[in-house]
Amino acid sequence: VAELRNTVDKTTRQLLLAKIRGIVKERLNYPAADEMDDSIKRLKYIRYADDFLIGVIGSKQDCIQIKEDIKQFMADKLKLELSDEKTLITNARKHAKFLGYDVFVRKSNDARRDKNGHLTRSLDHKIVLYVTTETMRKKLLEYDAVKIVKQNGKEVWKPKGRSYMRCLDDLEIISQYNAEIMGFYNYYSIANNSPVIDSFYHIMEYSMYKTYAAKYTTSKKKIIAKYKKNGVFSIPYTNKKGYEVKREFYDKGFKRKELPNRYLDDKLPNTVAITGGRNGLIARLNARVCENCGATDHLEMHHVRNLKDLKGKSDWEIKMISRNRKTLAVCSACHHKIHSGRRSD
């Protein structure tokens, strides 16, 4: 660099610049620190409910010792048994499963310029969260929204109508699909590859079309032609003020959301919050009376997939079974109690 500063000749300067660029590029191939330095050891711990993940900067022997210490602590202090089969020691470069995510440390020599214009390996040694194809596959199968077939030895996903939703009002159907899509996205929105959720969305979108088609014994093509205008699929309904409005199908993409600067306790969102509707749904919601406790309030719709899964032990389960309904219009307080497993007063 000093030689470059003192050189005036244009050709010589170009040769020196090319040499410097080559040295900088070569330098990016080497680590900036000794990853196995015994004087540097770190441990990071994160837990949600009974699932926890520990990141260790250290040797494999350190990890084995930490695992044994935890096992002993749980046995002596908590009277709990640590499962050796489920408690794995994994190299950070390999994917580890945690709370539905694949977690790993990225290794990359790709360089980017920082705000000062310097080349840095900003992607290297970064924690990466991935939502996997298998995660989306399991959720779609859980919703019964996909049929998986083999074609030429490859697995092909095909959207599937959900016959058990045909008894719902049109507004309930689109609201349910929106809630499931947005719920999945909200959970996985911090994944580094969150845009891949579009594959999940595509299957859900056409599953919804097929569900409406089955309800009205028509074709998917006719349903799209009737309800999709200017690229937006929507269901019209009359709200509580008597105005004709529309509930639109979610179509805002799946951009990654940045991690918050500080961590707060998560609150589970209500899957569906409905303020209007039509047919049977509108009558129940316009009454503005909780079908569980009788309180007058804004109502939310609680859904169950199968009535046969209800045990009839809670008041709300008894009401759904007796009415032979898979939906119950309830106030926010009752909805929270239902999802937290508490009995209503």
C-alpha positions as CSV (number, residue, x, y, z in Angstrom):
1,V,0.0,0.0,0.0
2,A,2.9,2.4,0.9
3,E,4.5,1.6,-2.5
4,L,1.2,2.4,-4.2
5,R,1.0,5.8,-2.5
6,N,4.5,6.7,-3.7
7,T,4.0,5.5,-7.3
8,V,3.0,8.0,-9.9
9,D,3.3,5.9,-13.1
10,K,-0.2,4.8,-14.2
11,T,0.8,1.4,-15.5
12,T,2.8,0.6,-12.3
13,R,-0.2,1.7,-10.1
14,Q,-2.6,-0.6,-12.0
15,L,-0.2,-3.6,-11.5
16,L,0.1,-2.8,-7.8
17,L,-3.7,-2.5,-7.4
18,A,-4.2,-5.8,-9.1
19,K,-1.7,-7.4,-6.8
20,I,-3.4,-5.9,-3.7
21,R,-6.8,-7.1,-4.8
22,G,-5.3,-10.6,-5.2
23,I,-3.9,-10.5,-1.7
24,V,-7.2,-9.3,-0.2
25,K,-9.1,-12.0,-2.0
26,E,-6.6,-14.7,-0.9
27,R,-6.8,-13.4,2.7
28,L,-10.6,-14.1,2.8
29,N,-9.9,-17.8,2.4
30,Y,-8.2,-18.0,5.8
31,P,-9.9,-17.8,9.3
32,A,-9.4,-14.6,11.2
33,A,-8.9,-16.5,14.5
34,D,-8.1,-19.9,15.9
35,E,-11.4,-21.6,16.3
36,M,-9.9,-24.3,18.6
37,D,-8.1,-21.8,20.9
38,D,-8.5,-23.5,24.4
39,S,-8.4,-20.2,26.1
40,I,-11.7,-19.1,24.5
41,K,-14.8,-21.1,25.6
42,R,-18.3,-19.9,25.5
43,L,-21.8,-21.3,26.2
44,K,-25.2,-20.0,25.0
45,Y,-28.4,-21.4,26.3
46,I,-32.0,-21.0,25.0
47,R,-35.1,-22.7,26.2
48,Y,-38.8,-22.9,25.3
49,A,-41.0,-25.0,27.6
50,D,-39.1,-28.3,27.9
51,D,-37.1,-27.9,24.8
52,F,-33.6,-26.4,25.1
53,L,-30.6,-25.8,22.9
54,I,-27.1,-25.1,24.1
55,G,-24.4,-23.7,21.8
56,V,-20.8,-24.4,22.9
57,I,-17.6,-22.8,21.7
58,G,-15.3,-25.5,22.7
59,S,-14.3,-29.1,22.0
60,K,-16.5,-32.2,21.6
61,Q,-15.2,-33.4,25.0
62,D,-16.5,-30.1,26.5
63,C,-20.0,-30.9,25.1
64,I,-20.0,-34.4,26.4
65,Q,-19.1,-33.2,29.9
66,I,-21.8,-30.5,29.8
67,K,-24.4,-33.1,28.8
68,E,-23.4,-35.3,31.7
69,D,-23.5,-32.4,34.1
70,I,-27.0,-31.5,32.9
71,K,-28.1,-35.1,33.1
72,Q,-26.9,-35.3,36.7
73,F,-28.5,-32.0,37.7
74,M,-31.9,-33.0,36.3
75,A,-31.7,-36.3,38.1
76,D,-30.6,-34.9,41.5
77,K,-32.4,-31.5,41.6
78,L,-35.4,-31.9,39.3
79,K,-36.1,-35.7,39.6
80,L,-36.2,-35.8,35.8
81,E,-34.6,-38.1,33.3
82,L,-32.7,-36.8,30.3
83,S,-33.2,-38.8,27.2
84,D,-29.9,-39.8,25.6
85,E,-31.7,-40.6,22.3
86,K,-33.2,-37.1,22.0
87,T,-30.4,-35.1,23.5
88,L,-27.8,-35.0,20.7
89,I,-24.4,-33.5,20.3
90,T,-24.2,-32.1,16.8
91,N,-21.4,-30.2,15.0
92,A,-22.7,-26.6,14.5
93,R,-22.1,-26.9,10.7
94,K,-24.7,-29.7,10.6
95,H,-28.5,-29.0,10.9
96,A,-30.0,-29.4,14.3
97,K,-33.8,-29.5,14.9
98,F,-35.2,-27.0,17.4
99,L,-38.8,-25.7,17.7
100,G,-39.5,-26.7,14.1
101,Y,-36.5,-24.9,12.7
102,D,-33.3,-26.3,11.3
103,V,-30.5,-24.5,13.1
104,F,-26.9,-24.4,11.9
105,V,-23.8,-22.2,11.6
106,R,-23.1,-21.0,8.1
107,K,-19.6,-21.4,6.7
108,S,-19.0,-19.0,3.8
109,N,-16.1,-17.2,2.3
110,D,-18.4,-14.9,0.3
111,A,-17.4,-11.3,1.0
112,R,-19.6,-8.2,1.1
113,R,-18.5,-4.6,1.6
114,D,-19.4,-3.0,4.9
115,K,-20.6,0.6,5.3
116,N,-17.0,1.8,5.1
117,G,-16.4,-0.1,1.8
118,H,-14.2,-2.8,3.3
119,L,-14.6,-6.4,2.2
120,T,-15.7,-8.6,5.1
121,R,-17.0,-12.2,5.4
122,S,-20.2,-11.0,7.0
123,L,-22.0,-14.3,6.2
124,D,-19.4,-16.6,7.9
125,H,-20.0,-18.0,11.4
126,K,-23.6,-16.7,11.5
127,I,-26.4,-18.7,13.0
128,V,-28.9,-19.6,10.4
129,L,-32.6,-20.6,10.8
130,Y,-34.2,-22.6,8.1
131,V,-37.8,-23.8,7.5
132,T,-37.5,-27.1,5.7
133,T,-39.6,-28.7,3.0
134,E,-40.4,-31.5,5.4
135,T,-41.8,-29.0,7.9
136,M,-44.2,-27.6,5.3
137,R,-45.0,-31.1,4.1
138,K,-46.1,-32.2,7.6
139,K,-48.2,-29.1,8.2
140,L,-50.0,-29.5,4.8
141,L,-50.7,-33.2,5.7
142,E,-52.0,-32.1,9.1
143,Y,-54.4,-29.7,7.4
144,D,-55.4,-32.5,4.9
145,A,-54.7,-29.9,2.2
146,V,-52.3,-31.9,0.1
147,K,-52.2,-35.3,-1.7
148,I,-48.7,-36.7,-2.3
149,V,-48.1,-38.9,-5.3
150,K,-45.1,-40.4,-7.0
151,Q,-44.3,-39.5,-10.6
152,N,-41.3,-40.9,-12.3
153,G,-39.8,-41.8,-9.0
154,K,-40.3,-38.2,-7.6
155,E,-42.6,-37.0,-4.9
156,V,-45.2,-34.5,-6.3
157,W,-47.5,-32.4,-4.1
158,K,-51.0,-31.8,-5.3
159,P,-53.5,-29.5,-3.7
160,K,-56.5,-31.3,-2.1
161,G,-59.9,-29.9,-1.2
162,R,-60.9,-30.3,2.5
163,S,-64.2,-32.0,2.5
164,Y,-64.8,-31.5,6.2
165,M,-64.9,-27.7,5.6
166,R,-67.8,-27.8,3.2
167,C,-70.3,-27.3,6.0
168,L,-68.7,-23.9,6.9
169,D,-69.9,-20.5,5.6
170,D,-67.9,-19.0,2.7
171,L,-66.5,-16.4,5.1
172,E,-65.4,-19.0,7.6
173,I,-63.5,-21.0,4.9
174,I,-61.4,-18.1,3.6
175,S,-60.9,-16.9,7.2
176,Q,-59.6,-20.3,8.2
177,Y,-57.2,-20.5,5.3
178,N,-55.9,-17.0,6.0
179,A,-55.4,-17.8,9.7
180,E,-53.5,-21.0,8.9
181,I,-51.3,-19.4,6.3
182,M,-50.6,-16.3,8.4
183,G,-50.0,-18.4,11.5
184,F,-47.4,-20.5,9.7
185,Y,-45.7,-17.4,8.3
186,N,-45.7,-15.6,11.6
187,Y,-44.0,-18.5,13.3
188,Y,-41.4,-19.1,10.5
189,S,-41.0,-15.4,9.5
190,I,-37.6,-15.1,11.1
191,A,-36.2,-18.0,9.0
192,N,-33.4,-17.0,6.7
193,N,-35.2,-18.7,3.9
194,S,-38.7,-17.5,4.7
195,P,-39.6,-16.8,1.0
196,V,-39.8,-20.6,0.5
197,I,-43.1,-20.5,2.4
198,D,-44.5,-19.5,-1.0
199,S,-44.6,-23.3,-1.8
200,F,-46.8,-23.9,1.3
201,Y,-49.0,-20.9,0.3
202,H,-49.5,-22.2,-3.3
203,I,-50.8,-25.6,-2.1
204,M,-53.1,-23.9,0.5
205,E,-54.4,-21.5,-2.2
206,Y,-55.5,-24.2,-4.6
207,S,-56.7,-26.4,-1.7
208,M,-59.1,-23.5,-0.9
209,Y,-60.3,-23.2,-4.5
210,K,-61.0,-26.9,-4.5
211,T,-62.8,-26.7,-1.2
212,Y,-65.2,-24.0,-2.5
213,A,-65.6,-26.0,-5.7
214,A,-66.6,-29.1,-3.7
215,K,-69.0,-27.1,-1.6
216,Y,-70.9,-25.8,-4.7
217,T,-70.4,-28.9,-6.8
218,T,-68.6,-26.9,-9.5
219,S,-65.1,-26.6,-11.0
220,K,-62.1,-24.9,-9.5
221,K,-61.9,-22.8,-12.7
222,K,-65.4,-21.4,-12.2
223,I,-64.7,-20.6,-8.5
224,I,-61.6,-18.6,-9.5
225,A,-63.6,-16.8,-12.3
226,K,-66.3,-15.8,-9.8
227,Y,-64.3,-14.6,-6.8
228,K,-60.9,-13.6,-8.2
229,K,-60.9,-10.0,-9.6
230,N,-57.7,-8.2,-10.7
231,G,-55.6,-10.9,-9.2
232,V,-57.3,-10.8,-5.8
233,F,-59.5,-13.6,-4.5
234,S,-62.1,-12.3,-2.1
235,I,-65.5,-13.2,-0.5
236,P,-68.2,-10.5,-0.2
237,Y,-70.3,-10.2,3.0
238,T,-72.3,-7.6,4.9
239,N,-70.8,-6.3,8.1
240,K,-72.6,-5.4,11.3
241,K,-73.1,-1.8,10.0
242,G,-74.9,-3.1,6.9
243,Y,-72.1,-2.3,4.5
244,E,-71.1,-4.7,1.7
245,V,-67.4,-5.5,2.3
246,K,-64.9,-8.2,1.2
247,R,-62.6,-10.5,3.0
248,E,-59.5,-10.9,0.8
249,F,-57.3,-14.0,0.6
250,Y,-53.8,-13.3,2.0
251,D,-51.3,-12.2,-0.8
252,K,-48.6,-10.1,0.8
253,G,-45.6,-12.3,0.4
254,F,-43.3,-14.0,2.9
255,K,-40.4,-11.5,3.4
256,R,-38.1,-12.3,6.3
257,K,-38.7,-10.4,9.5
258,E,-35.8,-9.2,11.5
259,L,-35.2,-10.5,15.0
260,P,-36.3,-8.1,17.7
261,N,-33.6,-6.3,19.7
262,R,-35.0,-7.7,22.9
263,Y,-37.0,-10.7,23.7
264,L,-40.5,-10.7,25.2
265,D,-42.8,-13.4,26.3
266,D,-44.7,-14.7,23.3
267,K,-48.5,-14.6,23.3
268,L,-50.2,-17.2,21.2
269,P,-52.4,-15.4,18.6
270,N,-56.0,-16.3,18.1
271,T,-56.2,-18.3,14.9
272,V,-59.3,-16.5,13.6
273,A,-60.9,-13.2,14.8
274,I,-64.1,-12.6,12.8
275,T,-66.1,-9.3,12.9
276,G,-68.8,-10.1,10.3
277,G,-70.2,-12.8,8.1
278,R,-73.3,-14.1,6.4
279,N,-75.8,-16.9,6.6
280,G,-75.5,-18.8,9.9
281,L,-72.3,-17.2,10.8
282,I,-73.6,-13.6,10.6
283,A,-76.5,-14.3,12.8
284,R,-74.3,-15.8,15.5
285,L,-71.8,-13.0,15.3
286,N,-74.3,-10.1,15.1
287,A,-75.8,-11.3,18.4
288,R,-72.4,-10.4,20.0
289,V,-73.1,-12.8,22.8
290,C,-70.4,-15.4,23.7
291,E,-71.8,-18.9,23.1
292,N,-69.7,-20.2,26.0
293,C,-70.1,-17.7,28.9
294,G,-72.9,-15.3,27.7
295,A,-70.7,-12.2,27.9
296,T,-71.4,-9.4,25.4
297,D,-68.2,-8.6,23.5
298,H,-66.3,-8.8,20.2
299,L,-66.4,-12.5,19.2
300,E,-63.8,-14.8,17.8
301,M,-64.4,-18.1,16.1
302,H,-63.0,-21.3,17.7
303,H,-62.6,-24.2,15.3
304,V,-62.1,-27.9,15.8
305,R,-61.4,-30.4,13.0
306,N,-63.4,-33.3,14.2
307,L,-66.1,-33.4,16.9
308,K,-65.2,-37.0,17.6
309,D,-61.9,-35.7,19.0
310,L,-63.7,-33.8,21.8
311,K,-63.9,-35.6,25.2
312,G,-66.9,-33.7,26.5
313,K,-65.0,-32.8,29.8
314,S,-65.0,-29.0,29.4
315,D,-68.1,-26.8,29.2
316,W,-67.2,-25.6,25.7
317,E,-66.7,-29.1,24.4
318,I,-70.1,-30.1,25.8
319,K,-71.7,-27.2,24.0
320,M,-70.1,-28.0,20.6
321,I,-71.0,-31.7,20.9
322,S,-74.6,-30.9,21.9
323,R,-75.0,-28.5,19.0
324,N,-73.1,-30.7,16.6
325,R,-71.0,-27.8,15.5
326,K,-67.3,-27.6,14.7
327,T,-67.3,-23.8,15.5
328,L,-68.1,-21.8,18.6
329,A,-68.4,-18.0,18.7
330,V,-66.7,-17.0,21.9
331,C,-65.3,-13.8,23.6
332,S,-61.5,-13.2,23.8
333,A,-61.4,-14.3,27.5
334,C,-63.0,-17.7,26.8
335,H,-60.9,-18.2,23.6
336,H,-57.8,-17.8,25.7
337,K,-59.0,-20.2,28.3
338,I,-59.9,-22.8,25.7
339,H,-56.4,-22.7,24.2
340,S,-54.7,-22.7,27.6
341,G,-56.7,-25.7,28.6
342,R,-58.5,-24.0,31.5
343,R,-62.2,-24.5,32.4
344,S,-64.6,-21.6,32.1
345,D,-66.0,-20.1,35.3
